[in-house]
């Protein structure tokens, strides 16, 4: 998925089962119905922060600073494959199945969603840390050509600059 990296928000979400999403840019559309490992997140889950009405699946809605920009849908749990130097591990994470986007998201602001890297319990770094899979940290390094890396559970190297929260 081609997602926007956002250290100012927590939720990772991707367009799925769209009712109002950005036009398809030939990127992937996630569907929990086609995933054999997907599960709906119930309203009783610790990470469900919204009130449920008319069902047992946890809804979400995130409003962003940009005028009238938001994403809403339901929370799902599925497997994210993490690659290390030696192996590929699978980790169960909770993320948003984004059914309705508005504002800049409708014009390609985040074609395949948004990867929230904030400090909230629902961010992927926090979920991985709570599961004991990584430390509660990450590092990002990008060159002038825009190519780079995101390393989850890494505090970076000693010659890197740090940006504290």
C-alpha positions as a Markdown table, in Angstrom:
| # | Residue | x | y | z |
|---|---|---|---|---|
| 1 | Unk | 0.0 | 0.0 | 0.0 |
| 2 | Unk | 1.2 | 3.5 | -0.8 |
| 3 | Unk | 0.3 | 5.4 | 2.4 |
| 4 | Unk | 1.1 | 8.8 | 3.8 |
| 5 | Unk | 3.3 | 8.6 | 7.0 |
| 6 | Unk | 1.9 | 10.8 | 9.7 |
| 7 | Unk | 3.6 | 11.3 | 13.0 |
| 8 | Unk | 0.8 | 13.6 | 14.1 |
| 9 | Unk | -1.9 | 11.0 | 14.1 |
| 10 | Unk | -2.3 | 7.5 | 15.5 |
| 11 | Unk | -4.6 | 5.3 | 13.3 |
| 12 | Unk | -3.4 | 3.3 | 10.3 |
| 13 | Unk | -6.2 | 3.1 | 7.8 |
| 14 | Unk | -6.6 | 2.0 | 4.2 |
| 15 | Unk | -9.5 | 2.5 | 1.8 |
| 16 | Unk | -11.8 | -0.5 | 1.9 |
| 17 | Unk | -15.4 | -1.4 | 1.0 |
| 18 | Unk | -15.5 | 2.2 | -0.2 |
| 19 | Unk | -18.6 | 4.3 | -0.1 |
| 20 | Unk | -16.8 | 7.6 | -0.8 |
| 21 | Unk | -13.0 | 7.2 | -1.4 |
| 22 | Unk | -10.4 | 8.7 | -3.7 |
| 23 | Unk | -10.6 | 7.5 | -7.4 |
| 24 | Unk | -8.6 | 4.3 | -7.8 |
| 25 | Unk | -5.0 | 5.2 | -8.7 |
| 26 | Unk | -4.2 | 1.6 | -9.7 |
| 27 | Unk | -3.2 | 0.9 | -6.1 |
| 28 | Unk | -4.5 | -1.8 | -3.8 |
| 29 | Unk | -7.9 | -1.7 | -2.2 |
| 30 | Unk | -8.1 | -3.8 | 1.0 |
| 31 | Unk | -11.2 | -5.8 | 1.6 |
| 32 | Unk | -11.7 | -7.8 | 4.8 |
| 33 | Unk | -14.0 | -10.1 | 3.0 |
| 34 | Unk | -11.2 | -11.4 | 0.8 |
| 35 | Unk | -8.7 | -11.8 | 3.7 |
| 36 | Unk | -8.7 | -15.2 | 5.4 |
| 37 | Unk | -7.0 | -13.6 | 8.5 |
| 38 | Unk | -9.3 | -10.6 | 8.9 |
| 39 | Unk | -11.5 | -10.1 | 12.0 |
| 40 | Unk | -13.9 | -7.3 | 12.9 |
| 41 | Unk | -12.9 | -5.4 | 16.1 |
| 42 | Unk | -15.9 | -5.6 | 18.5 |
| 43 | Unk | -17.2 | -2.6 | 20.5 |
| 44 | Unk | -15.9 | -4.2 | 23.7 |
| 45 | Unk | -12.2 | -4.1 | 22.6 |
| 46 | Unk | -9.9 | -1.9 | 24.6 |
| 47 | Unk | -8.9 | 0.0 | 21.5 |
| 48 | Unk | -12.4 | 0.8 | 20.5 |
| 49 | Unk | -12.8 | 4.5 | 21.4 |
| 50 | Unk | -16.1 | 5.3 | 19.7 |
| 51 | Unk | -19.6 | 4.5 | 20.8 |
| 52 | Unk | -21.3 | 1.7 | 18.8 |
| 53 | Unk | -24.8 | 2.1 | 17.6 |
| 54 | Unk | -26.7 | -0.5 | 15.7 |
| 55 | Unk | -24.0 | -3.2 | 15.7 |
| 56 | Unk | -21.1 | -4.8 | 17.4 |
| 57 | Unk | -18.3 | -3.7 | 15.0 |
| 58 | Unk | -16.2 | -0.8 | 16.3 |
| 59 | Unk | -16.6 | 2.3 | 14.2 |
| 60 | Unk | -13.9 | 5.0 | 13.8 |
| 61 | Unk | -13.8 | 8.6 | 12.6 |
| 62 | Unk | -10.6 | 10.7 | 12.4 |
| 63 | Unk | -10.8 | 14.4 | 11.6 |
| 64 | Unk | -7.6 | 16.0 | 10.3 |
| 65 | Unk | -6.4 | 19.6 | 10.5 |
| 66 | Unk | -6.9 | 20.2 | 6.7 |
| 67 | Unk | -10.3 | 21.7 | 6.1 |
| 68 | Unk | -13.1 | 19.1 | 5.9 |
| 69 | Unk | -10.6 | 16.2 | 5.7 |
| 70 | Unk | -11.5 | 13.0 | 7.5 |
| 71 | Unk | -11.6 | 9.2 | 7.3 |
| 72 | Unk | -14.3 | 7.0 | 8.8 |
| 73 | Unk | -15.2 | 3.4 | 8.7 |
| 74 | Unk | -14.8 | 0.4 | 11.0 |
| 75 | Unk | -11.8 | -1.1 | 12.8 |
| 76 | Unk | -10.5 | -4.5 | 11.7 |
| 77 | Unk | -7.7 | -6.8 | 12.9 |
| 78 | Unk | -5.5 | -8.5 | 10.4 |
| 79 | Unk | -1.9 | -9.7 | 9.8 |
| 80 | Unk | 0.9 | -7.3 | 8.9 |
| 81 | Unk | 4.1 | -9.0 | 7.6 |
| 82 | Unk | 7.3 | -7.5 | 9.1 |
| 83 | Unk | 10.6 | -8.2 | 7.3 |
| 84 | Unk | 13.8 | -8.4 | 9.4 |
| 85 | Unk | 17.3 | -9.1 | 8.2 |
| 86 | Unk | 16.8 | -12.8 | 8.8 |
| 87 | Unk | 13.1 | -13.6 | 8.6 |
| 88 | Unk | 9.5 | -12.5 | 7.9 |
| 89 | Unk | 7.3 | -12.3 | 11.0 |
| 90 | Unk | 3.5 | -11.9 | 11.0 |
| 91 | Unk | 1.9 | -9.5 | 13.5 |
| 92 | Unk | -1.7 | -9.0 | 14.2 |
| 93 | Unk | -2.6 | -5.3 | 14.1 |
| 94 | Unk | -5.7 | -3.2 | 14.4 |
| 95 | Unk | -6.4 | -0.6 | 11.7 |
| 96 | Unk | -9.1 | 1.3 | 10.0 |
| 97 | Unk | -11.2 | -0.1 | 7.1 |
| 98 | Unk | -11.8 | 3.4 | 5.6 |
| 99 | Unk | -15.1 | 3.4 | 3.9 |
| 100 | Unk | -15.6 | 7.2 | 3.7 |
| 101 | Unk | -12.9 | 9.8 | 3.1 |
| 102 | Unk | -13.3 | 13.6 | 2.6 |
| 103 | Unk | -11.3 | 16.6 | 1.8 |
| 104 | Unk | -7.8 | 16.2 | 0.4 |
| 105 | Unk | -8.0 | 12.4 | 0.6 |
| 106 | Unk | -10.5 | 12.5 | -2.3 |
| 107 | Unk | -7.8 | 14.1 | -4.4 |
| 108 | Unk | -4.9 | 11.7 | -3.7 |
| 109 | Unk | -3.7 | 13.1 | -0.4 |
| 110 | Unk | -3.2 | 9.5 | 0.8 |
| 111 | Unk | -4.0 | 7.2 | -2.2 |
| 112 | Unk | -3.8 | 4.0 | -0.2 |
| 113 | Unk | -4.4 | 5.4 | 3.3 |
| 114 | Unk | -2.5 | 6.9 | 6.1 |
| 115 | Unk | 0.0 | 5.2 | 8.5 |
| 116 | Unk | -0.4 | 7.0 | 11.9 |
| 117 | Unk | 2.9 | 6.9 | 13.8 |
| 118 | Unk | 1.8 | 8.8 | 16.9 |
| 119 | Unk | 2.1 | 7.8 | 20.5 |
| 120 | Unk | -1.5 | 6.6 | 21.0 |
| 121 | Unk | -2.3 | 3.0 | 21.9 |
| 122 | Unk | -3.8 | 2.3 | 18.5 |
| 123 | Unk | -0.7 | 3.3 | 16.4 |
| 124 | Unk | 1.1 | 0.4 | 14.8 |
| 125 | Unk | 4.4 | 1.0 | 16.8 |
| 126 | Unk | 2.3 | 1.0 | 20.1 |
| 127 | Unk | 0.4 | -2.2 | 19.1 |
| 128 | Unk | 3.7 | -4.0 | 18.1 |
| 129 | Unk | 5.3 | -2.9 | 21.4 |
| 130 | Unk | 2.3 | -4.0 | 23.5 |
| 131 | Unk | 2.5 | -7.4 | 21.8 |
| 132 | Unk | 6.2 | -7.7 | 22.7 |
| 133 | Unk | 7.3 | -7.8 | 19.1 |
| 134 | Unk | 9.3 | -4.5 | 19.0 |
| 135 | Unk | 10.3 | -1.7 | 21.3 |
| 136 | Unk | 8.0 | 1.3 | 21.3 |
| 137 | Unk | 10.0 | 3.4 | 18.9 |
| 138 | Unk | 10.7 | 3.8 | 15.2 |
| 139 | Unk | 13.1 | 5.6 | 12.9 |
| 140 | Unk | 12.7 | 7.1 | 9.5 |
| 141 | Unk | 15.5 | 8.1 | 7.2 |
| 142 | Unk | 14.9 | 9.6 | 3.7 |
| 143 | Unk | 17.4 | 10.8 | 1.2 |
| 144 | Unk | 17.0 | 13.9 | -1.1 |
| 145 | Unk | 15.7 | 11.6 | -3.8 |
| 146 | Unk | 12.7 | 10.6 | -1.5 |
| 147 | Unk | 13.9 | 7.0 | -1.1 |
| 148 | Unk | 14.3 | 5.9 | 2.4 |
| 149 | Unk | 13.2 | 3.5 | 5.2 |
| 150 | Unk | 10.9 | 3.2 | 8.1 |
| 151 | Unk | 12.2 | 0.9 | 10.8 |
| 152 | Unk | 9.7 | -0.1 | 13.6 |
| 153 | Unk | 11.2 | -0.8 | 17.0 |
| 154 | Unk | 14.5 | 1.0 | 16.2 |
| 155 | Unk | 15.9 | 4.1 | 17.9 |
| 156 | Unk | 18.2 | 4.8 | 14.9 |
| 157 | Unk | 21.9 | 5.0 | 14.7 |
| 158 | Unk | 24.2 | 7.2 | 16.8 |
| 159 | Unk | 24.9 | 9.5 | 13.8 |
| 160 | Unk | 21.2 | 10.2 | 13.2 |
| 161 | Unk | 19.4 | 13.3 | 14.4 |
| 162 | Unk | 16.5 | 12.8 | 16.8 |
| 163 | Unk | 13.2 | 14.6 | 16.9 |
| 164 | Unk | 11.5 | 14.1 | 20.3 |
| 165 | Unk | 7.8 | 14.1 | 20.7 |
